[in-house]
Each structure stands twice: as structure tokens, then as C-alpha cells.
Amino acid sequence: MSSPWHTCGVEQLRSRALGDGWRKLVVDGVAATPVSLRRGPAIKLVDGPRTETISREEWAERLDALLAGARNAHLLAPDGDVHARRTKRGKWLVSSGKASSPSPAVEVHDRERHRALPADHPLFRATKISRDKERQVQHYIELLRPLPLWDREQVRVLDAGCGKAYMSLALVAYGREVGTRVELVGLDSNGSVIETVREIARELGYDEARFEATSIEDYESDEPIDLLVSLHACDTATDEAIAAGVRLGAEAIVVAPCCHHELAAQIAGQKDALLRHGLLLGRQADLVTDALRAAALEMLDYRVDVIEFVAAEHTAKNVMLRAERAPSAQRAERAAAEFVELRDRWRVEPSVERLLADRLPVSRTR
């Protein structure tokens, strides 16, 4: 019996994907779906946790990039599917088959999104935040949703440097939506801010939330916490938050750093074409600082995702480090080597190393 596969290029699948009427294309785990937006036809791309929508004009170039190094590709369409796989010698084998689903392609995409919190949630009224901030709150919860903590009946959360606390209060609100009690402790050294957020929590009836006027380093707890969050804590306060999360045994640590003055000052003396310009110096310091923080967490048995928190058009400080405890000796060893190499190459002394000196398996070579 002859094989259903025939040896040829992948032009048939590519041609179909550039046309109309197909439902879905999956290339090595990246899923593409045609959608119709108010601004016109587009392609939605989903790659793990990342979702992106591109115009039809951009699709041909992106498709070629996806196929360039692919091993498998599957196109699903109501009039028949096309499957392709690349052999070890680099040749494509392509086969056509019956449609996996006869349903027509659904291209309507502009619709009311499912939000983590209802648009009229009392939290937004009590905190008096803007619509932009509301969207940030919804996005923040979406970024924390993948953490497995929400399967539990109770989660202990510490917000290090809580400020107005609308983000962490949103976690309490979301916990009530999904049936998880979020025991929240918010810390801030500003006593007047703490009084304000206490009143908001009382207004909302959030008896599971309490707030303390204290520094991050001075906070003590007899019980380990499940999640530490710290959003836009200035300069080394983010390092203090990371160290507190490690010290308190947090299963997950989520920080969105703000300014990075410490390493900018240390790098400033190393003048070259990149560092001569203040703006570029600042951005390089941001990258070095957060890369060292991520490596430090990986050395301490956390798996770290570095992701975009706030859209770049709102603020340049839009990086989030989402760390979840997932021990891996191989990852920790690789992270230790990367930490030392990066630290010594830039000749810096990051606070995250000083604050975790008794835990990090690295030594200075300079």
C-alpha cells in the first residue's frame, strides 16, 4: 500500500495559508488563526502564553519565518486538511486529508473579552482609578492567573511596597471570584498611605486584607508566604522585595521593577559608544540589573519568566519578573555561571547579591 505522504516542498500548505477559508495553522506549537477586526482582516498568533495579532500584509513574511526552521505544520480547513513534516535530511513530506472539522472558519474577533474582574466591580469605584489603570489591573491578574496557587482554598500574599495597593486588592477581589481566600498583607513605609488603603479595604469589606507601616527588610512573619508581589518599587527596594520573598519561603515571586539607579552609577565610569549617552546608559543598567535578578532567582530554585507588564506606550518601566518555585539543578548551575559572567563583565556589585549573600552559590573573581 502506498504512503499517503508525497515528497515535495511545502508550497501547497503555504499557498493555502496565504489564501482564505482555512480555520487554523499550527507550526511547531505556534497556532495561527484568521480573524476579522474592525480595522480589517488579520492573523492571531498564539505562542504559549504570548498572543499577538498581525495584519494580513505582514502574514506572508511571518509565515515564511515560521516555516523556515519548522519540523511540523498542520493546516485545518473545512474542505480538507494539509499536514507537512520535515525529514532529518531537510525535505518536506506533505499529505492531504479529510477535514478534522467541517465547521466553517470563524473570523469574528472583536467581541467583549472575558475579564478577570467585571467592568463594574466595586474595587474600581472604591480606588477611583482611571480606565487605563483598570486595564492594567485586569492585565496584571491575567499575568498571575497561570500560577497554580489559585487551585487552593487559601493563599497568603505579601505586597512589599504596596503604595495605594489597588493591584494587590485586585488579587483579593479575584480570589473571591474563583473561590480562593487571599490573605493579604501590604507593607509600605508611608503611614498616611497605609491609612488610606486600610479605609478602602474596610469600604470593600475585605477583612482578609491588612496593611502595616513598615519597611520590607524589617517585616517578620512566623509563617511562610505563598506569593510575594512588588510593583514599581524604586531602585534597590525591588532587591529587598526579592530577598524578603526568598527569606519568607515564597512559592512565587512577582516583581515589576522601577528605576535602576544603583548599577547605572556603577556602570557610568565605563565610557564607550554605548554608555557615553545617558539614555542608553540607563537602559543598559535596566537590562543588566534585571538579568542579574532573574539569574539570582534561578540559582535559588525558581523558574523565571521575564515578560512585559505595562504596554511600552504607557511607561518604559514595563518589565515583570514572574518567578515560580520549580527546582532544577541544571538551571541553577547555568544561572550561577551566567550571573558571575555578567556581574564580572560589567564590574558591578548588585544589591540582590549582597542581600542574598548567605544563599547564593557564587564567589567574586575580581
C-alpha positions in Angstrom: 0.0 0.0 0.0 1.5 3.3 -1.0 2.2 6.0 1.6 -0.2 8.9 1.8 2.8 11.2 2.1 4.4 12.6 -1.0 7.8 14.3 -1.2 7.8 17.9 -2.3 8.2 21.3 -1.0 5.7 22.9 1.4 4.4 25.3 -1.2 0.9 23.7 -1.1 0.4 24.3 2.6 1.9 27.8 2.3 -0.3 28.7 -0.6 -3.4 27.6 1.3 -2.4 29.6 4.4 -2.0 32.8 2.4 -5.5 32.4 1.0 -8.9 32.4 2.5 -11.2 29.7 4.1 -8.8 27.9 6.4 -9.5 27.6 10.1 -6.2 27.1 11.8 -2.5 26.6 11.1 -0.2 25.1 13.7 3.6 25.3 13.1 5.7 23.6 15.8 3.2 24.6 18.5 2.6 28.1 17.3 -1.1 28.5 16.4 -2.3 30.9 13.7 -6.0 31.8 13.2 -7.5 34.2 10.7 -9.6 36.8 12.4 -11.6 39.8 11.3 -11.1 43.1 13.2 -12.7 46.4 12.7 -9.5 47.6 11.1 -9.6 44.7 8.6 -8.6 41.1 8.2 -5.8 39.9 10.5 -4.0 36.8 11.8 -3.9 35.9 15.5 -0.8 34.1 16.6 -0.6 32.2 19.9 2.8 31.0 21.1 2.5 29.6 24.6 1.5 32.4 26.9 2.1 35.1 24.2 -0.7 36.2 21.9 -0.1 38.6 19.0 -2.3 39.9 16.2 -0.7 40.9 12.9 -2.2 42.3 9.7 -2.7 40.2 6.5 0.1 42.3 4.9 2.5 41.0 7.5 1.4 37.4 7.3 3.4 36.2 4.4 6.7 37.3 5.9 5.8 35.9 9.3 4.6 32.6 7.8 7.9 32.1 5.9 9.8 32.8 9.2 7.7 30.2 11.0 8.2 27.6 8.3 12.0 28.2 7.9 13.1 26.1 10.8 9.9 24.1 11.4 9.7 20.4 11.7 5.9 20.0 11.5 3.0 22.1 10.2 -0.7 21.3 10.1 -3.4 23.4 8.3 -7.0 22.8 9.1 -9.7 23.8 6.7 -13.4 22.9 6.2 -12.6 21.5 2.7 -9.7 19.4 3.8 -6.5 19.5 6.0 -2.9 19.6 4.9 -0.1 18.1 7.0 3.6 18.5 6.5 6.7 17.2 8.3 10.3 17.8 7.5 12.7 14.8 7.4 16.1 14.7 9.0 17.6 15.4 5.6 15.5 18.6 5.4 12.9 17.5 2.8 9.2 18.1 3.4 6.7 15.3 3.3 3.2 16.6 2.6 -0.2 14.9 2.8 -3.8 16.0 2.3 -6.7 14.5 4.3 -10.3 14.9 5.3 -11.2 17.9 7.3 -10.8 17.4 11.0 -13.9 19.6 11.4 -16.4 20.6 8.7 -17.3 23.8 10.6 -16.6 26.9 8.6 -13.9 29.3 9.7 -14.9 31.7 12.4 -13.3 35.0 11.9 -15.1 37.3 14.3 -12.6 38.6 16.8 -13.8 42.0 18.0 -16.0 40.9 20.9 -16.4 41.6 24.6 -13.4 39.9 26.3 -13.7 37.7 29.3 -12.3 39.8 32.1 -10.8 38.6 35.3 -13.0 41.1 37.1 -16.3 42.5 35.9 -16.1 46.0 34.5 -18.4 47.3 37.2 -16.5 45.7 40.1 -16.7 47.8 43.3 -12.9 47.8 43.5 -12.7 50.2 40.7 -15.1 52.6 42.3 -13.5 52.4 45.7 -10.0 53.0 44.4 -11.1 55.7 42.0 -8.5 54.6 39.4 -8.6 55.6 35.7 -9.7 53.4 32.8 -6.0 52.9 31.9 -5.3 51.7 35.4 -8.4 49.4 35.3 -6.9 47.8 32.2 -3.6 47.4 33.9 -5.3 45.7 36.8 -7.1 43.3 34.5 -3.8 42.6 32.7 -2.0 42.1 36.0 -4.4 39.4 37.1 -4.1 37.7 33.7 -0.3 37.5 34.2 -0.7 36.0 37.6 -3.5 33.6 36.6 -1.1 30.9 35.3 0.3 30.4 38.8 -1.1 27.2 40.3 -1.9 29.0 43.6 -5.5 29.7 42.5 -6.4 26.0 42.9 -6.1 26.3 46.7 -8.7 27.3 49.3 -6.4 29.9 50.8 -3.3 31.9 49.6 -1.1 34.1 51.7 0.1 37.1 49.7 2.7 39.8 50.8 2.8 43.1 48.8 6.2 44.6 49.5 5.9 48.4 49.0 2.1 48.3 48.4 1.6 52.0 47.8 -2.1 52.6 47.0 -2.5 48.8 46.8 -5.1 48.6 44.1 -3.2 45.9 42.4 -3.0 43.6 45.5 -6.6 44.4 46.4 -7.4 43.2 43.0 -5.9 39.8 43.9 -8.3 39.7 46.9 -11.2 40.5 44.6 -10.1 37.9 42.0 -9.7 35.3 44.8 -13.3 35.9 45.8 -14.3 35.4 42.1 -12.6 32.0 41.9 -13.3 30.8 45.5 -9.8 31.3 46.9 -9.4 33.3 50.1 -6.4 35.7 49.6 -4.9 36.6 53.0 -3.2 39.8 52.0 -0.5 41.7 53.9 0.5 45.1 52.4 3.7 46.8 53.5 4.7 50.4 53.0 6.9 52.8 55.0 4.4 55.7 54.3 2.0 55.7 57.2 -0.6 58.0 55.6 -0.8 55.8 52.5 -1.3 52.8 54.8 -4.3 54.5 56.5 -5.8 55.3 53.1 -5.7 51.7 51.9 -6.9 50.4 55.2 -10.0 52.6 54.7 -10.5 51.3 51.1 -10.3 47.7 52.4 -12.9 48.4 55.1 -15.2 50.0 52.5 -14.9 46.9 50.3 -15.4 44.6 53.3 -12.1 42.9 52.7 -11.4 41.5 56.1 -8.8 39.3 54.7 -6.5 42.3 53.9 -4.4 44.1 56.4 -1.7 46.7 56.0 1.4 47.6 58.0 3.5 50.7 58.0 7.0 49.2 57.9 10.0 48.6 55.6 10.4 45.5 53.6 13.6 44.5 55.4 12.0 44.9 58.9 9.0 42.7 58.2 8.9 39.4 60.0 6.4 36.5 59.8 6.2 33.2 61.6 4.6 31.5 58.6 5.8 31.1 55.1 4.0 33.1 52.4 2.7 31.7 49.1 3.2 34.8 46.9 5.3 37.9 47.2 4.4 40.8 44.9 6.2 44.1 44.5 5.2 46.6 41.8 7.4 49.6 40.8 9.4 49.6 44.0 12.2 52.1 43.4 15.8 51.1 42.8 17.1 48.6 45.4 13.7 48.2 47.0 13.0 45.6 44.4 16.1 43.7 45.5 14.8 43.9 49.1 11.5 42.5 48.0 13.1 39.6 46.2 15.2 38.9 49.2 12.2 39.0 51.5 10.3 36.6 49.3 13.2 34.1 49.4 13.6 34.6 53.2 9.9 34.0 53.8 9.8 30.9 51.6 7.5 32.3 48.9 6.5 29.8 46.3 6.1 32.5 43.8 7.7 36.0 43.5 6.4 38.6 41.1 8.1 42.0 40.8 7.9 44.8 38.3 11.0 47.0 38.9 11.0 50.7 38.6 14.2 52.8 38.4 17.6 51.2 38.4 19.9 53.9 39.7 22.3 51.6 41.6 24.0 49.9 38.7 23.7 52.9 36.4 26.0 54.7 38.8 28.5 51.8 38.8 28.5 51.4 35.1 28.7 55.1 34.3 32.5 55.2 34.5 32.9 52.6 31.7 32.7 55.0 28.8 32.2 53.7 25.3 29.9 54.3 22.3 27.0 52.8 24.2 27.5 54.2 27.7 28.5 57.7 26.6 24.8 58.6 26.2 22.8 59.0 29.4 19.6 57.5 27.9 21.4 54.4 26.6 23.4 54.1 29.9 20.1 54.0 31.8 18.6 51.3 29.5 21.7 49.2 29.7 21.6 49.4 33.5 18.0 48.3 33.4 18.9 45.2 31.4 21.9 44.2 33.5 20.1 44.7 36.8 17.0 42.7 35.8 19.1 39.9 34.2 21.1 39.6 37.4 17.9 39.5 39.5 16.5 36.7 37.2 19.7 34.7 37.4 19.8 35.1 41.2 16.2 33.7 41.5 17.1 30.8 39.1 20.0 29.9 41.3 17.6 29.7 44.2 15.3 27.1 42.5 12.8 29.4 40.8 11.8 29.3 37.2 11.7 32.9 35.9 9.7 34.4 33.1 10.7 37.9 32.1 7.6 39.5 30.5 6.0 42.8 29.5 3.8 44.1 32.3 2.5 47.5 31.1 2.4 48.5 27.4 5.5 50.4 26.4 3.4 53.4 25.3 2.4 54.0 29.0 5.8 53.6 30.6 9.3 52.5 29.7 9.4 50.6 33.1 7.3 47.7 31.8 9.3 44.6 32.7 7.9 42.0 35.1 9.8 39.1 36.6 7.4 36.2 37.4 9.2 33.5 39.4 7.7 30.2 40.5 9.5 27.7 42.7 10.5 24.7 40.4 13.8 23.2 41.5 16.3 22.3 38.7 19.9 21.6 39.4 20.8 22.2 35.8 19.0 25.5 35.6 20.7 26.7 38.9 24.1 25.7 37.6 23.6 27.6 34.4 22.2 30.6 36.2 25.2 30.7 38.5 27.7 30.8 35.6 25.6 33.5 33.8 25.4 35.6 37.0 29.1 35.6 37.6 29.9 36.3 34.0 27.5 39.2 33.7 28.5 40.7 37.1 32.2 40.5 36.4 32.0 41.7 32.8 30.2 44.9 33.9 32.2 45.2 37.2 29.2 45.8 39.3 28.1 44.9 42.9 24.3 44.4 42.7 22.2 44.6 45.9 20.5 41.4 45.1 23.8 39.6 45.7 24.5 41.4 48.9 21.0 40.8 50.3 21.2 37.1 49.4 24.9 36.6 50.1 24.3 33.7 52.5 22.2 31.8 49.9 23.8 32.4 46.5 26.4 29.9 45.4 28.7 32.5 43.7 32.0 33.9 44.6 33.8 37.0 43.4 36.7 36.6 40.9 37.8 40.2 40.5 
